Amino acid sequence: MQNLRQRLIGDERGIALVMALGILIVSAIMIVTIVDYSSSGQRTSYYSKARVTAFDAADAGMNNAVSVLNNPTQNSLDQITLPACHTPNPDTSTPASTNPSWFSSPTNFTSQSGWKQNVYSNATAYWCGDLDRNNAQWYLWAIGSLKNPTGPKAGSVSRRLMEKVSVTPTLTQPLNNPVWNYMYSGHLGSTCDETFNNNITGASRLYIAGNLCLSPNVSLAQSMVIVGGNLDLSNNAGVGASTNMSTRVETYVGGNCRYGGGSWAACSGNQDARQIFSKLSDGTTIAVNHTPPVVPPPTADFALWYANAIPGPSQPCTTSSGPVPTFDNNTSRDNSVSTVFDLTPSTSYTCRVGKGASTTLLSAVNSTQTTINVVSTTGFPTTSFRLRIDDEAMTVTGGFGTTTWTVARAANGTTAAAHASGQSVVQDDAGTSGELSWNATTKTLTALGTIYIDGSAKVSNGALNAYNGQATLYLSGTFLQSGSLCGGISGSACAFSAWNPNTEMLTIVANGSGGQVSPGDSIQVDNNWSFQGGLFATNNIEFGNNTNVDGPIVGSQILLSNNLATNAFPTITTVPVGMPSNPAVYAQPNPPQGFSG
C-alpha cells in the first residue's frame, strides 16, 4: 500500500512538470503575441505617420506648381512653364476633353526625375503639369514620397494629388508708356531729323525727339506739338492759327525756331511772328513752352514675343482653315519665312488658339433683331453660350442644334449694331488665347492677342478692309499696305471721328528693312490708302501721297508724302497685350479646382 502511494506521488510530480511546462509555453506565446501586436501597432503608427508626411509633401509640391503658374513673369499658356507629367501630354496630342485616358492612367507618367523636386526633411515632393492649351486648362500632379519606416525591404510611402487649373487669356492691358498717344519720331543727329512735306495737314498729337522741319504749305493743327530740338518753318508753313485760342496749338520746343530762312531764336514766349501760333497748357496764355516733356522712346522685345506669342512660332493654330500663316521655318528668330503673308487674300482663313466654333451669317441682321440665321452649328454648344459678330457680343438663349438662334443683343457691355450677310460668327465665351482670321466675303480681319510671324506681311487687295479686336502683330520682316485697313468703317472710308482705339486696335510691329518696301523702311503705306491703328517700326515708316492716318505711330523717321492727313484720336488708356514698352503680361490662372488624392 505504501509502495502504491509512493508511485502515485511520483506520477503527480510528472503531471506537475507537464503543467508547469504548459504554463510556460502559454505564457511565452502570450508574450510573443503581445510583443508582435505591440510591434505591429507601432509599425502601423509609423506607416500612418509616413503617409501623412507624404501627403504634406505632395500638398507642398502642388502649392509650388500653382505658385509658378501665378507668377506674372511666367506664361501660364506655355507648356515649358512646368515639366510635363505624361508622355505624350495633351499639348501635343489628343486633348483631355476628348480623350482623358492619358490623365486618369498613371502608366504613361514621364520619369519623375524630370519633374520639379523639393526636399522637405525626410520627404521629397515631385510636381509637374500637363497643359491642354486648346481648352486653356492645366492638369497638375504632385507626389510626396519618403522611405518606408516599416523595414528596409518595404517600398517607399507615397501620396499622389491632382488639381485642375483653368486659365483666362489676357488680351488687353493698361497703357504704360504715353508715347502711344503720339505720332512719334525718335531720330536724332540730323539738321532735319523729321521733315513734313507739302500739303501735310493733321490733328494727331505730335512728338519729335530731334529737329523738325516744315516744308512750304505744311499746316499743323494738332492738339499738341512737342519738338525736343529745333523747329524750322519754310514759307507758308505754320503751326496752328491765330483766329482764336481754340485754333492755337499747345506747342513745346526745346531748342530754337525760325521762319522762312530768317533768324534763329530761342523758341519761347510769343512766336506768332514765326507763324507758331501756340498757347500754354492753361489754354489762355499765348506762348511756346521752352521745356518739352520727356516721353521715353519705346522698345519692342522681339525675342520675348517670338517665344511667347499665341499664335506664333512656339504655338501655331489649334483651329485652322484656309491659307493660314507660316509662323516660323526653324527655331531661330531670323526672318526665316521667305513668303510674305497676305493678311487679306481672296480666300477666307481662320487661325485660332483655344476652343471656339465659328460660322457665318446666312442673312443680314439689323440692330434690333432677336433671331439670327447662321450657315452651320457645328461645334457650337447645345446650351446657352455667347457669340461675337463684329464688335457686338450676343447671348444665344434658344434654337440650339438649329441654324436659327434666339439671341439677347448687346451682351458683355457691347453695343447692338447691324451686321452684313456672310459676316463671321464666333463663339465668344470659349477662352480664345489668340486669333488671326479673315473673312474674304465681308473683307473683315479678326485679330486677338499677340501674334508673331518670323517674316513679313502685307495688305494687297486694294480694297477697304475692316478689322475687329485688339491685337499686336509682330513681324521679323516688314509690312506693306496696298489697301485700307480700318478699325471702323463709315460708308466708303475709315470712321475717323467714331473710332475708339481703347476697344478696337491692331498694332503692327515690324523689325525689318527693305525687300517689299523701300530701303530703310520697316513699314510702308502706299498712295491713296488709309490706316487706322498703331504702327511701330525699328526703322522708318513711309506714307505715300493722299493717305490718311489715324492712330499712334512710332518710328525712327516718319516719311510723309504730299497731301497726307493725320487724324486726331482719343486718348489711349487700354492697349493690346504685347504693345512695345508695356510690361509683358500673359494669361491669368484661376483658382484650382477638382482637387483629389
C-alpha positions in Angstrom: 0.0 0.0 0.0 2.8 2.3 0.9 4.5 1.5 -2.4 1.3 2.3 -4.3 1.1 5.7 -2.6 4.7 6.4 -3.4 4.1 5.5 -7.1 1.1 7.9 -7.2 3.1 10.7 -5.7 5.7 10.1 -8.4 3.1 10.3 -11.1 1.7 13.5 -9.7 5.2 15.0 -9.8 5.3 14.2 -13.5 2.0 15.9 -14.1 3.1 19.0 -12.3 6.1 19.2 -14.6 4.0 18.9 -17.6 1.6 21.5 -16.3 4.5 23.9 -15.5 5.9 23.4 -18.9 2.4 24.1 -20.5 2.0 27.2 -18.4 5.5 28.4 -19.5 4.6 27.7 -23.2 1.3 29.5 -23.0 3.0 32.4 -21.2 5.7 32.6 -23.9 3.0 32.5 -26.6 1.2 35.3 -24.9 4.4 37.3 -24.5 5.3 36.8 -28.2 1.7 37.7 -29.2 1.8 40.8 -27.1 5.2 41.9 -28.4 4.2 41.2 -32.0 0.9 43.1 -31.5 2.8 45.9 -30.0 5.3 45.9 -32.8 2.6 45.7 -35.4 0.8 48.6 -33.9 4.0 50.6 -33.8 4.7 49.8 -37.5 1.1 50.8 -38.3 1.6 54.0 -36.4 4.9 54.7 -38.2 3.3 54.0 -41.6 0.3 56.2 -40.9 2.6 59.0 -39.9 4.6 58.4 -43.0 1.5 58.7 -45.2 0.6 62.0 -43.5 4.1 63.2 -44.2 3.9 62.1 -47.8 0.6 63.9 -48.2 2.0 67.1 -46.7 5.0 66.9 -49.1 2.6 66.3 -52.1 0.5 69.2 -50.9 3.6 71.5 -50.7 4.6 70.4 -54.2 1.1 71.2 -55.5 1.3 74.6 -54.0 4.7 75.2 -55.7 3.2 74.3 -59.1 0.3 76.7 -58.6 2.7 79.4 -57.4 4.7 79.1 -60.6 1.6 79.4 -62.8 0.6 82.5 -60.9 4.0 84.1 -61.3 3.3 87.1 -63.5 6.6 86.7 -65.3 5.6 83.2 -66.4 3.5 82.5 -69.4 0.8 80.2 -68.0 -0.3 79.2 -71.5 3.1 77.7 -72.4 3.9 74.0 -71.6 7.5 74.8 -70.8 6.3 76.7 -67.7 6.0 73.3 -65.9 7.6 70.0 -66.7 5.2 67.6 -68.5 3.8 64.8 -66.3 2.8 62.5 -69.1 4.2 61.3 -72.4 2.6 62.3 -74.6 0.9 65.3 -73.0 -2.3 67.0 -74.3 -0.4 70.0 -75.7 0.9 67.8 -78.5 -1.6 65.0 -78.6 -5.4 64.4 -78.2 -6.8 67.0 -75.7 -8.0 65.7 -72.4 -11.5 66.9 -73.1 -11.9 64.3 -75.8 -9.6 61.6 -74.5 -9.0 61.8 -70.8 -7.3 58.4 -70.6 -3.8 60.0 -70.7 -4.7 61.7 -67.4 -6.6 59.1 -65.5 -3.9 56.4 -66.0 -0.5 56.8 -64.3 1.1 54.3 -66.6 2.2 56.9 -69.1 3.9 59.1 -66.5 7.2 60.5 -67.5 10.2 59.8 -65.3 9.8 61.7 -62.0 13.5 62.6 -62.3 12.3 65.1 -65.0 9.7 66.6 -62.6 10.4 69.6 -60.3 11.6 68.4 -56.9 11.7 69.8 -53.4 13.1 68.0 -50.4 11.4 68.6 -47.1 13.4 66.9 -44.2 13.0 63.2 -44.9 10.3 63.6 -47.7 10.6 64.6 -51.4 7.9 66.3 -53.4 7.7 65.8 -57.1 5.4 68.1 -59.2 4.5 68.7 -62.8 1.7 69.8 -65.1 0.1 69.0 -68.4 -1.3 71.9 -70.4 -4.4 71.3 -72.6 -3.9 74.6 -74.5 -6.9 74.1 -76.7 -9.1 74.3 -73.6 -6.8 76.6 -71.6 -6.5 74.2 -68.7 -3.7 72.7 -66.7 -3.8 69.3 -65.1 -1.4 69.3 -62.2 0.2 66.3 -60.4 2.2 66.2 -57.2 3.7 63.2 -55.5 5.1 63.1 -52.0 7.5 60.3 -51.2 9.6 59.1 -48.3 11.4 55.9 -47.1 9.1 53.3 -45.7 9.7 53.2 -41.9 8.5 49.6 -41.5 11.6 48.0 -42.9 14.4 48.3 -45.4 12.7 45.9 -47.9 9.4 47.7 -47.9 8.5 50.1 -50.8 8.5 53.8 -50.4 5.5 55.5 -48.9 3.9 57.9 -51.4 0.8 60.0 -51.9 -0.4 61.4 -55.2 -2.5 64.5 -55.6 -4.2 66.1 -58.7 -5.7 69.5 -59.4 -7.2 71.3 -62.4 -6.4 75.0 -63.1 -8.2 76.8 -65.9 -6.5 79.9 -67.5 -8.2 83.1 -68.6 -6.3 84.6 -71.6 -5.2 88.2 -71.2 -5.8 90.2 -74.4 -5.5 93.8 -73.2 -3.7 95.8 -70.6 -3.5 99.4 -69.2 -1.2 101.7 -71.2 2.2 102.0 -69.6 4.1 104.4 -71.9 2.5 107.7 -73.0 4.3 107.5 -76.3 1.3 105.6 -77.7 -0.7 108.8 -77.6 1.5 110.5 -80.2 2.9 110.3 -83.7 6.4 109.8 -82.5 9.7 110.2 -84.4 12.8 109.2 -82.5 15.6 110.0 -84.9 18.4 112.3 -83.6 21.6 113.9 -85.0 20.4 115.4 -88.3 19.7 119.0 -89.3 16.1 117.8 -90.0 15.5 114.7 -88.0 11.9 114.8 -89.2 10.6 116.6 -92.3 6.9 117.2 -93.2 6.5 117.8 -96.9 3.9 119.8 -99.0 0.3 120.0 -98.0 0.6 117.9 -94.9 -2.3 118.6 -92.5 -3.1 116.9 -89.3 -4.7 116.9 -85.9 -2.9 114.0 -84.1 -0.6 114.7 -81.2 3.0 115.0 -82.4 6.3 114.3 -80.7 9.6 114.8 -82.5 12.6 113.8 -80.3 15.1 115.8 -82.5 14.7 118.6 -85.0 11.5 119.2 -87.1 11.5 120.9 -90.5 8.2 122.0 -92.1 8.2 122.4 -95.9 6.0 125.0 -97.6 2.2 124.7 -97.2 2.5 122.4 -94.2 -0.1 123.4 -91.6 -0.1 121.6 -88.3 -3.4 121.7 -86.4 -2.5 119.1 -83.8 -3.9 119.4 -80.3 -0.2 119.3 -79.2 3.2 119.6 -80.9 6.4 118.6 -79.0 9.8 119.2 -80.5 12.8 118.2 -78.5 15.3 120.1 -80.8 14.8 122.9 -83.3 11.7 123.9 -85.3 12.4 125.2 -88.8 9.4 126.5 -90.8 9.6 127.2 -94.5 7.4 130.0 -96.2 3.7 129.4 -95.8 4.2 126.7 -93.2 2.7 127.1 -89.8 1.6 125.7 -86.5 -1.9 126.4 -85.5 -3.8 129.6 -86.4 -4.3 133.0 -84.8 -8.0 133.1 -85.2 -8.8 132.4 -81.6 -7.5 130.4 -78.6 -9.2 127.2 -79.8 -7.3 127.3 -83.1 -3.9 127.7 -81.4 -1.8 124.6 -80.8 -0.2 123.8 -77.4 3.5 123.8 -78.6 6.7 122.8 -76.9 10.2 123.5 -78.5 13.3 122.6 -76.5 15.7 124.4 -79.0 15.5 127.3 -81.4 13.0 128.2 -84.1 12.9 130.3 -87.3 10.5 131.1 -90.2 11.3 131.4 -93.9 15.0 131.1 -93.5 15.1 134.1 -91.1 17.0 134.4 -87.9 17.0 131.7 -85.2 15.9 132.5 -81.7 15.2 130.6 -78.5 11.7 129.2 -79.1 9.9 130.5 -76.0 7.2 133.1 -75.4 5.1 134.6 -78.2 6.3 133.2 -81.5 3.4 134.5 -83.7 6.0 136.3 -85.9 7.4 133.0 -86.8 4.0 131.5 -87.6 3.9 129.4 -84.5 0.5 130.2 -83.0 0.9 128.5 -79.7 -0.8 128.5 -76.3 0.3 127.1 -73.0 -1.5 124.3 -71.3 -3.7 126.7 -69.3 -5.5 127.4 -72.6 -5.3 131.2 -72.1 -1.6 132.3 -72.4 -0.1 132.9 -75.8 3.4 131.4 -75.8 5.6 128.5 -76.7 6.7 126.3 -73.8 10.5 126.0 -73.9 10.6 122.9 -71.7 9.2 119.9 -73.6 8.0 116.9 -71.6 10.2 113.9 -71.8 8.5 110.9 -73.3 10.7 107.8 -73.2 11.3 106.1 -76.6 9.6 102.7 -76.8 11.3 99.4 -77.2 9.9 96.2 -78.8 11.0 92.9 -77.2 11.0 90.8 -80.4 12.8 87.9 -78.7 10.3 87.6 -75.9 7.3 87.6 -78.2 8.9 85.3 -80.6 8.9 82.8 -77.7 5.5 83.6 -76.2 3.2 84.9 -79.0 -0.1 83.0 -79.4 -0.4 82.1 -82.2 3.3 82.2 -83.2 6.4 80.1 -83.6 6.0 78.3 -80.3 2.2 77.8 -80.6 0.6 77.6 -84.1 -3.1 77.5 -84.7 -5.1 74.8 -82.8 -8.1 75.5 -85.1 -7.3 76.4 -88.7 -8.8 76.6 -92.2 -7.7 78.2 -95.4 -4.3 79.8 -96.1 -3.1 80.5 -92.5 0.3 82.0 -91.8 3.5 80.1 -91.6 4.9 81.4 -88.3 8.4 80.1 -88.5 10.6 77.8 -90.6 13.1 76.9 -87.9 13.7 77.5 -84.2 15.6 80.8 -84.6 14.3 84.4 -84.8 15.9 85.1 -88.2 13.2 86.2 -90.6 13.1 82.6 -91.9 9.6 82.8 -93.6 10.5 84.0 -97.1 6.9 84.1 -98.4 5.2 87.4 -97.4 1.9 86.6 -95.7 -1.1 88.3 -97.2 -3.5 89.3 -94.4 -6.3 90.0 -96.8 -6.3 87.3 -99.6 -9.1 86.4 -101.9 -9.9 83.3 -99.7 -11.1 83.3 -96.1 -8.9 81.7 -93.4 -9.1 81.0 -89.7 -6.3 80.6 -87.2 -7.3 80.4 -83.6 -5.6 79.1 -80.5 -8.2 77.9 -78.0 -11.6 76.4 -78.3 -14.5 78.2 -80.0 -16.5 77.2 -83.1 -17.2 79.7 -85.9 -19.6 80.1 -88.8 -21.1 82.9 -90.8 -24.4 84.8 -91.0 -26.8 83.3 -93.5 -28.6 86.7 -93.8 -28.1 90.2 -92.6 -29.1 91.3 -89.1 -30.3 94.8 -88.1 -29.7 96.3 -84.7 -32.9 95.1 -83.1 -33.5 91.6 -84.3 -33.5 88.8 -81.6 -33.2 85.9 -84.1 -30.2 85.3 -86.4 -29.7 82.7 -89.1 -26.3 81.0 -89.5 -24.8 78.7 -92.0 -23.7 75.9 -89.6 -24.0 75.0 -86.0 -21.0 72.5 -86.0 -19.0 72.8 -82.8 -21.3 75.2 -81.0 -22.7 74.3 -77.5 -26.2 72.9 -77.1 -26.9 75.1 -74.1 -26.7 78.9 -73.7 -23.5 80.5 -74.9 -22.1 83.8 -76.0 -21.1 84.7 -79.6 -19.4 87.6 -81.3 -20.3 89.3 -84.6 -18.1 92.3 -85.5 -17.8 94.3 -82.2 -21.1 93.0 -80.7 -21.5 90.2 -78.3 -24.8 88.3 -78.1 -26.1 85.5 -75.8 -27.7 82.6 -77.5 -30.8 81.6 -75.5 -32.6 79.2 -77.9 -32.6 77.4 -81.1 -29.7 75.1 -80.1 -29.0 72.5 -82.8 -30.7 74.5 -85.5 -29.5 77.2 -87.8 -31.9 79.8 -86.3 -30.9 81.1 -82.9 -32.7 83.3 -80.4 -30.3 85.9 -79.1 -30.1 88.6 -76.4 -28.3 91.6 -78.0 -25.5 93.8 -76.8 -24.1 91.4 -74.2 -21.0 92.0 -72.1 -21.2 95.8 -72.4 -21.2 95.9 -76.2 -23.5 97.9 -78.5 -26.1 96.4 -80.8 -25.4 97.1 -84.4 -26.3 95.9 -87.9 -24.3 93.1 -89.4 -23.9 92.0 -93.0 -24.7 88.7 -94.5 -21.7 86.5 -94.6 -20.1 88.1 -91.6 -18.2 85.8 -89.2 -20.0 84.4 -86.1 -17.6 83.2 -83.4 -18.2 81.6 -80.1 -17.1 84.3 -77.7 -17.1 82.6 -74.2 -14.6 79.9 -75.1 -11.3 81.4 -73.8 -9.7 82.1 -77.1 -6.0 82.8 -76.4 -5.2 84.3 -79.8 -6.6 84.7 -83.3 -5.9 85.9 -86.8 -8.8 85.2 -89.2 -10.0 86.8 -92.4 -13.5 86.9 -93.9 -13.0 87.4 -97.6 -16.7 88.0 -98.2 -17.1 90.9 -95.9 -13.4 91.9 -96.0 -13.0 91.8 -92.2 -9.9 90.8 -90.4 -10.2 89.4 -86.8 -7.1 89.8 -84.6 -6.8 89.0 -80.9 -3.8 88.7 -78.6 -0.1 88.8 -79.5 0.8 87.2 -82.9 4.3 86.7 -84.3 5.4 85.9 -87.8 9.1 85.3 -88.4 8.8 87.0 -91.8 6.8 89.8 -93.5 3.1 90.6 -94.0 1.1 92.7 -96.4 -2.4 94.0 -97.3 -2.5 93.8 -101.0 -6.1 93.6 -102.2 -6.5 97.3 -103.0 -9.8 97.4 -101.1 -11.4 99.0 -98.0 -10.9 96.4 -95.2 -12.1 96.4 -91.6 -10.7 94.7 -88.6 -12.2 93.6 -85.3 -10.4 93.0 -82.0 -7.3 94.2 -80.1 -4.0 92.6 -81.1 -0.3 93.2 -81.6 1.2 91.6 -84.8 5.0 91.2 -84.6 7.0 90.8 -87.8 10.7 89.9 -88.0 10.4 91.4 -91.5 8.4 94.3 -92.9 4.8 95.4 -93.6 3.4 96.8 -96.9 -0.1 98.2 -97.2 -1.8 98.5 -100.5 -5.4 98.7 -99.4 -7.1 100.5 -96.5 -7.2 98.8 -93.0 -9.6 100.4 -90.6 -10.8 99.7 -87.1 -14.2 101.0 -88.1 -15.8 102.0 -91.4 -18.3 104.7 -92.3 -19.6 104.5 -95.9 -16.5 104.2 -98.1 -13.8 105.3 -95.6 -12.4 104.7 -92.2 -14.7 106.1 -89.4 -12.1 108.7 -88.3 -14.5 110.5 -85.9 -16.0 107.4 -84.3 -13.1 105.1 -83.9 -12.2 104.2 -80.3 -8.7 102.7 -80.0 -9.4 101.6 -76.5 -11.8 99.0 -77.7 -10.5 98.3 -81.2 -6.8 98.4 -82.1 -4.5 96.5 -84.3 -0.8 97.4 -83.8 1.8 96.3 -86.4 5.3 96.0 -85.0 8.0 95.5 -87.8 11.7 94.9 -87.3 12.9 94.5 -90.9 14.1 96.9 -93.7 13.7 96.9 -97.5 12.6 94.0 -99.6 8.9 94.5 -100.3 9.2 98.1 -99.0 11.7 100.9 -99.8 15.2 100.6 -98.4 15.5 101.9 -94.9 11.7 101.4 -94.3 10.1 98.8 -92.0 6.6 99.9 -92.8 5.2 101.4 -96.0 1.6 102.6 -96.8 1.1 103.1 -100.5 -0.6 106.1 -102.2 -4.3 106.7 -101.6 -4.9 104.3 -98.7 -5.8 104.7 -95.1 -4.6 103.1 -91.9 -6.3 103.1 -88.5 -4.5 101.6 -85.6 -0.9 101.5 -84.2 2.4 101.3 -86.1 5.8 100.6 -84.7 8.9 100.4 -86.8 12.5 99.7 -85.8 13.4 101.7 -89.0 11.4 104.2 -91.0 7.6 104.4 -91.6 6.7 105.8 -95.0 3.3 107.1 -96.2 2.5 107.7 -99.9 0.6 110.6 -101.4 -3.1 111.2 -100.4 -3.0 108.9 -97.4 -5.0 109.2 -94.2 -3.6 108.0 -90.9 -5.4 107.6 -87.6 -3.7 106.3 -84.5 -0.3 106.3 -82.8 2.8 106.0 -85.0 6.3 105.2 -83.7 9.4 105.0 -85.9 12.9 106.2 -86.4 11.6 108.6 -89.0 8.1 109.1 -90.3 8.3 109.9 -94.1 5.2 111.8 -95.2 4.5 112.5 -98.9 2.1 115.1 -100.3 -1.5 115.6 -99.3 -1.3 113.4 -96.2 -3.7 113.9 -93.2 -3.1 112.7 -89.7 -6.4 112.4 -87.8 -6.9 113.1 -84.1 -7.7 110.0 -82.0 -9.0 109.7 -78.4 -6.5 109.5 -75.5 -5.4 105.8 -75.3 -5.6 104.1 -71.9 -6.0 100.5 -72.8 -3.8 98.7 -75.3 -3.4 95.2 -76.7 -1.1 92.8 -74.9 2.4 92.9 -76.5 2.4 96.7 -77.1 6.1 97.8 -77.2 7.3 99.3 -73.9 4.4 97.8 -72.0 5.4 95.2 -69.5 4.8 91.6 -70.7 1.6 90.1 -69.3 0.3 86.7 -70.0 -2.8 84.7 -69.2 -4.2 84.7 -65.7 -4.7 81.3 -63.9 -7.9 80.9 -62.0 -8.1 79.2 -58.5 -7.5 75.4 -58.6 -10.5 73.1 -58.8 -11.1 69.4 -58.9 -8.7 68.6 -56.1 -8.3 64.8 -55.5 -5.8 62.4 -54.0 
